[in-house]
Amino acid sequence: MARRQSSTVNATYVYCVVSSPSRPAVAGAPDGIPGATPPRPVPLGGKLWLIAAEAPSAMYGEQAVNAGLRDLDWVSRVAVGHERLVEHFTHGRGTTVIPMKLLTLFSSIESAREELLRQRDEIGRAVRRIAGCEEWGIRVFADPVGPVASARRGGTPAVVTGSAFLASRKAARDAQRNLRSQTAAAAQQAYESLAGVTRRARLRPRGRDEGTTPPLLEAAFLVPTSSRARFKAAARKEAERCAAAGGRMTLTGPWPAYNFIGTDGETT
């Protein structure tokens, strides 16, 4: 939500904004990003608190961050520390947490506070949007060990004639296409069904990392905490439906509501 700024002398790292009737407790908070000081709440007025820490500019200045982004291990360590700290504050009683993007940095705590005060109305709308909710996600994949793959291992005699071989190959391709179509339809049905029992839902773009197979569908759901059991029961049914259609559905959560802090569920 806040824009990232470079650091030349001191870096202030912002984890999240917390809406809480009292000062958020930092006792027992886990370690955050590597090298940073323990987090501290900074008042933004009303019930809003900025959770920030001082980070060494040698590790989080502009050049250091640009170099670190090319190192997946470094990114992973920072991401784990960031997420662990944000999740700590989501467990506070009566709190709503607006998580910041990874590597939200400012030159000082004053500049961080000034920037977020300018966004206070937007933050307030986000708080109202996600209050009392948590984020869950699903991914649906085409199962490589499905009915078609099983049939190929079923001991069918080898085809030796040219025309029969080509016909067999075409039949296999058609069967695989039909299975993928059935799985995609089941995935879409799962999304629509789960969206019906949540406050908001969002389809995520299907990314593709090198050497991996992207999911047929990936989605995030904003689920009222009071509806968690109902949502998980519905997700189990949809996972069974996807499996019967030759797919595999995974469920993750609960998470801070990263995908729903922006207008209409769009991240900012």
Secondary structure, 3 states (H helix, E strand, C coil): CCCCCCCCCCEEEEEEEEECCCCCCCCCCCCCCCCCCCCEEEEEECCEEEEEEEECHHHHCHHHHHHHCCCHHHHHHHHHHHHHHHHHHHCCCCCEEEECCCCCEECCHHHHHHHHHHCHHHHHHHHHHHCCEEEEEEEEEECCCCHHHHHHCCCCCCCCCHHHHHHHHHHHHHHHHHHHHHHHHHHHHHHHHHHCCCCEEEECCCCCCCCCCCCCEEEEEEEEHHHHHHHHHHHHHHHHHHHHCCEEEEEEEEECCHHHCCHHHCCC
